[in-house]
Amino acid sequence: MKCPRDGAELKIERYEARIDVESCPSCLGVWLDKGELEAIQSTVERDYQRELDRGFSPDEVSHVVEPIRCPRCGGEMETRQHGYCSQVFVDTCIEGCGVWLDTGEIAALEKFYERQRGARDAGDVIVDLYASLLGVFHRPRRAKKPGAGG
């Protein structure tokens, strides 16, 4: 398969979670077949915590704006922001073959996923804290003793 950016032959390499991706040795872009990005999203094999502490800058990725063709089917690809407010734009095959990620975009997406997991974990802590506080302020009613008036 050829790189949609520069025409170089894509090389197969193991990324993570036993997922083989096609990467370009010259532009460092990555092709992910349908479902592979979701598989990467659901795994946690790389630790980006230090990098997350310093925040995310869209400048970390080098998205090229020229339209490209899908390396799998040759069809048109569309540039879309991946996920809700990720600030990472990926090229998506409109036929559903997969996505092309330019240099730095896969790492930026993994950081986005990790931030989302952290936000969800923090939300769970808040829910647990709220439930705990309700338990403190809500006393269970005591059952009346048989024969007690009242």
C-alpha positions as CSV (number, residue, x, y, z in Angstrom):
1,M,0.0,0.0,0.0
2,K,1.2,3.5,-0.8
3,C,1.3,6.6,1.4
4,P,-1.5,9.0,0.4
5,R,0.8,12.0,1.2
6,D,4.0,11.2,-0.6
7,G,3.5,7.8,-2.4
8,A,6.2,5.9,-0.3
9,E,5.5,2.3,0.4
10,L,3.8,1.9,3.7
11,K,5.5,-0.5,6.2
12,I,3.6,-2.7,8.6
13,E,4.6,-2.4,12.2
14,R,3.1,-3.4,15.6
15,Y,1.7,-0.5,17.4
16,E,0.0,-1.7,20.6
17,A,-2.6,-4.2,21.7
18,R,-1.4,-6.5,19.0
19,I,-2.5,-4.0,16.4
20,D,-0.5,-3.9,13.2
21,V,-0.6,-0.5,11.5
22,E,0.8,0.7,8.2
23,S,3.2,3.6,8.6
24,C,5.1,5.8,6.2
25,P,8.9,5.8,6.7
26,S,9.2,9.3,5.1
27,C,6.3,11.5,6.4
28,L,5.7,9.3,9.5
29,G,1.9,9.2,8.9
30,V,-0.1,6.2,9.9
31,W,-2.9,4.3,8.2
32,L,-5.4,2.6,10.5
33,D,-7.9,0.1,9.0
34,K,-11.6,0.3,10.1
35,G,-11.8,-0.5,13.8
36,E,-8.1,-0.1,14.7
37,L,-8.4,3.4,16.1
38,E,-11.2,2.3,18.4
39,A,-9.1,-0.7,19.5
40,I,-6.2,1.7,20.3
41,Q,-8.6,3.9,22.1
42,S,-9.8,1.1,24.4
43,T,-6.3,0.1,25.4
44,V,-3.9,1.7,27.8
45,E,-0.3,0.6,27.0
46,R,1.4,4.0,26.8
47,D,1.6,6.4,29.7
48,Y,1.1,10.0,28.7
49,Q,0.5,11.4,32.2
50,R,3.6,13.6,32.3
51,E,2.7,15.1,28.9
52,L,-0.9,15.6,30.0
53,D,0.2,17.6,33.0
54,R,1.7,20.2,30.7
55,G,-1.5,20.4,28.5
56,F,-2.2,19.9,24.8
57,S,-1.3,22.1,22.0
58,P,-2.8,21.5,18.5
59,D,0.7,22.6,17.2
60,E,2.0,19.2,18.4
61,V,0.5,17.6,15.2
62,S,1.3,18.4,11.6
63,H,-2.0,18.0,9.8
64,V,-1.7,18.6,6.1
65,V,-4.7,20.2,4.5
66,E,-4.3,19.0,1.0
67,P,-7.0,16.4,0.1
68,I,-5.9,12.8,-0.2
69,R,-7.2,9.5,-1.6
70,C,-7.7,6.4,0.5
71,P,-4.7,4.1,0.2
72,R,-7.0,1.1,0.5
73,C,-9.8,1.9,-2.0
74,G,-8.5,5.0,-3.8
75,G,-11.7,6.9,-2.8
76,E,-12.0,10.4,-1.4
77,M,-11.0,11.1,2.1
78,E,-12.6,13.7,4.3
79,T,-10.9,15.7,7.1
80,R,-12.9,15.5,10.3
81,Q,-12.2,16.4,14.0
82,H,-12.1,13.1,15.8
83,G,-14.2,12.8,18.9
84,Y,-15.9,15.6,20.7
85,C,-13.5,18.6,21.0
86,S,-10.3,16.6,20.5
87,Q,-8.8,19.3,18.4
88,V,-7.2,16.5,16.3
89,F,-8.3,16.4,12.7
90,V,-7.9,13.1,10.9
91,D,-8.5,12.1,7.3
92,T,-11.4,9.6,7.1
93,C,-12.2,7.4,4.1
94,I,-15.8,8.2,3.2
95,E,-16.2,4.5,2.1
96,G,-15.3,3.4,5.7
97,C,-11.9,1.7,4.9
98,G,-10.1,3.6,7.8
99,V,-8.3,6.7,8.7
100,W,-5.0,8.4,7.9
101,L,-3.2,10.1,10.8
102,D,-0.5,12.6,10.0
103,T,2.7,13.0,12.1
104,G,1.8,13.3,15.8
105,E,-1.9,12.8,15.4
106,I,-2.0,9.2,16.9
107,A,-0.1,10.4,20.0
108,A,-2.4,13.4,20.3
109,L,-5.5,11.1,20.1
110,E,-4.1,8.8,22.7
111,K,-3.5,11.8,25.0
112,F,-7.1,12.9,24.3
113,Y,-8.4,9.4,25.2
114,E,-6.4,9.4,28.4
115,R,-7.7,12.9,29.3
116,Q,-11.2,11.6,28.7
117,R,-10.6,8.5,30.9
118,G,-9.3,10.8,33.6
119,A,-12.3,13.1,33.3
120,R,-14.6,10.1,33.6
121,D,-12.7,8.8,36.6
122,A,-13.0,12.2,38.3
123,G,-16.7,12.2,37.6
124,D,-17.0,8.8,39.2
125,V,-15.2,10.1,42.3
126,I,-17.7,13.1,42.5
127,V,-20.7,10.7,42.2
128,D,-19.2,8.5,45.0
129,L,-18.6,11.5,47.2
130,Y,-22.1,12.8,46.6
131,A,-23.5,9.4,47.5
132,S,-21.3,9.3,50.6
133,L,-22.5,12.7,51.7
134,L,-26.1,11.7,51.2
135,G,-25.5,8.7,53.5
136,V,-24.1,11.0,56.2
137,F,-27.1,13.4,56.1
138,H,-29.8,10.8,55.6
139,R,-30.5,8.7,58.6
140,P,-32.5,5.6,58.2
141,R,-35.8,5.6,60.1
142,R,-35.8,3.4,63.0
143,A,-38.5,0.8,63.1
144,K,-41.1,1.3,65.8
145,K,-41.1,-1.2,68.6
146,P,-44.2,-3.4,68.7
147,G,-46.7,-2.0,71.2
148,A,-45.1,1.5,71.2
149,G,-47.6,4.3,70.9
150,G,-47.3,7.1,68.7
